[in-house]
Amino acid sequence: MIFRKYGSKVESVEPNFDSRAMNEIGFQRTNETSLATDEFEQRYTRVGGRELTAQAEGGVQDEAEKAVLAALLSQIQEMQAALKPGEVLLVESELGKDYPKTREKQRTIVVDGENRLRFERTVEPPLRIGVYAEKA
């Protein structure tokens, strides 16, 4: 299960990555579980975490962005699959502070004598996700 802080609550979420959205890297509340922040901190302790980033390149802007979001989602799914019983994930990146966004660089290349754009997408800063285990 994935959690994210919303004010004084920690709520269950699922990834909602959309290349057409203003904030491409999003999480949507599932209303499955909601805990007060204090209660979450009493029940769980941090046992690890990762900073997730991704990079993709392509000839079409939206395809490059979809590829980078798919790579990021794949890393989150790998983390979920590796969770032991009693462990959860917590999105530690905070909106307005260090929340990740896709960044784009474009360059012109020559293909068969014609100029073509090449789009490179990256995620910066990294998406920080912590692994938390229930206290014994």
C-alpha positions as semicolon CSV with decimal commas, in nm:
position;residue;x (nm);y (nm);z (nm)
1;M;0,000;0,000;0,000
2;I;0,116;0,353;-0,075
3;F;0,052;0,647;0,158
4;R;0,095;1,021;0,123
5;K;0,067;1,305;0,373
6;Y;-0,219;1,551;0,332
7;G;-0,197;1,813;0,608
8;S;-0,243;1,634;0,941
9;K;-0,347;1,304;0,780
10;V;-0,171;1,021;0,601
11;E;-0,395;0,868;0,337
12;S;-0,374;0,573;0,101
13;V;-0,310;0,669;-0,261
14;E;-0,242;0,517;-0,599
15;P;-0,020;0,658;-0,873
16;N;-0,200;0,878;-1,124
17;F;0,060;0,968;-1,385
18;D;-0,080;1,160;-1,683
19;S;0,136;1,319;-1,951
20;R;-0,143;1,566;-2,033
21;A;-0,183;1,696;-1,676
22;M;-0,025;2,013;-1,541
23;N;0,139;1,806;-1,266
24;E;0,222;1,483;-1,449
25;I;0,340;1,295;-1,141
26;G;0,032;1,268;-0,924
27;F;-0,123;1,043;-0,665
28;Q;-0,497;0,997;-0,620
29;R;-0,655;0,921;-0,283
30;T;-0,819;0,580;-0,264
31;N;-1,008;0,640;0,064
32;E;-0,903;0,287;0,165
33;T;-0,705;0,394;0,474
34;S;-0,666;0,726;0,651
35;L;-0,458;0,784;0,964
36;A;-0,364;1,091;1,163
37;T;0,003;1,175;1,108
38;D;0,077;1,109;1,476
39;E;-0,090;0,767;1,457
40;F;0,109;0,676;1,145
41;E;0,434;0,775;1,319
42;Q;0,339;0,566;1,623
43;R;0,252;0,259;1,414
44;Y;0,533;0,268;1,155
45;T;0,906;0,325;1,149
46;R;1,118;0,406;0,843
47;V;1,330;0,109;0,733
48;G;1,448;0,230;0,394
49;G;1,367;0,433;0,089
50;R;1,465;0,530;-0,259
51;E;1,489;0,836;-0,476
52;L;1,325;0,749;-0,806
53;T;1,410;0,917;-1,132
54;A;1,367;0,827;-1,496
55;Q;1,478;0,939;-1,840
56;A;1,335;0,886;-2,189
57;E;1,396;1,019;-2,536
58;G;1,188;1,024;-2,851
59;G;1,087;1,202;-3,166
60;V;0,740;1,288;-3,036
61;Q;0,707;1,505;-2,726
62;D;0,413;1,320;-2,570
63;E;0,563;0,976;-2,637
64;A;0,884;1,072;-2,458
65;E;0,685;1,201;-2,161
66;K;0,468;0,887;-2,148
67;A;0,781;0,672;-2,156
68;V;0,944;0,856;-1,864
69;L;0,622;0,830;-1,658
70;A;0,591;0,458;-1,739
71;A;0,951;0,402;-1,624
72;L;0,879;0,585;-1,297
73;L;0,560;0,386;-1,242
74;S;0,748;0,063;-1,305
75;Q;0,998;0,150;-1,031
76;I;0,713;0,216;-0,785
77;Q;0,553;-0,118;-0,875
78;E;0,888;-0,293;-0,815
79;M;0,907;-0,133;-0,471
80;Q;0,551;-0,247;-0,394
81;A;0,628;-0,602;-0,505
82;A;0,935;-0,612;-0,278
83;L;0,742;-0,509;0,035
84;K;0,744;-0,756;0,321
85;P;0,429;-0,821;0,528
86;G;0,355;-0,519;0,748
87;E;0,548;-0,276;0,525
88;V;0,405;0,021;0,335
89;L;0,536;0,295;0,108
90;L;0,513;0,665;0,191
91;V;0,557;0,940;-0,068
92;E;0,801;1,170;0,110
93;S;0,834;1,437;-0,162
94;E;0,636;1,745;-0,062
95;L;0,434;1,975;-0,286
96;G;0,587;2,320;-0,313
97;K;0,915;2,203;-0,165
98;D;1,082;1,917;-0,351
99;Y;0,803;1,762;-0,556
100;P;0,921;1,601;-0,882
101;K;0,830;1,732;-1,223
102;T;0,917;1,619;-1,572
103;R;1,176;1,839;-1,741
104;E;1,229;1,862;-2,113
105;K;1,525;1,931;-2,335
106;Q;1,488;1,941;-2,708
107;R;1,747;1,940;-2,978
108;T;1,749;1,937;-3,354
109;I;1,903;1,645;-3,540
110;V;1,939;1,581;-3,912
111;V;1,770;1,267;-4,048
112;D;1,794;1,196;-4,423
113;G;1,886;1,559;-4,487
114;E;1,587;1,696;-4,289
115;N;1,583;1,867;-3,953
116;R;1,396;1,673;-3,684
117;L;1,329;1,753;-3,322
118;R;1,442;1,511;-3,054
119;F;1,281;1,534;-2,709
120;E;1,452;1,421;-2,390
121;R;1,246;1,396;-2,070
122;T;1,377;1,352;-1,718
123;V;1,228;1,360;-1,368
124;E;1,381;1,626;-1,142
125;P;1,406;1,638;-0,848
126;P;1,377;1,265;-0,776
127;L;1,054;1,124;-0,631
128;R;1,137;1,026;-0,272
129;I;0,954;0,719;-0,145
130;G;1,017;0,572;0,198
131;V;0,960;0,214;0,310
132;Y;0,795;0,192;0,651
133;A;0,742;-0,119;0,864
134;E;0,495;-0,171;1,147
135;K;0,658;-0,141;1,487
136;A;0,677;-0,462;1,688
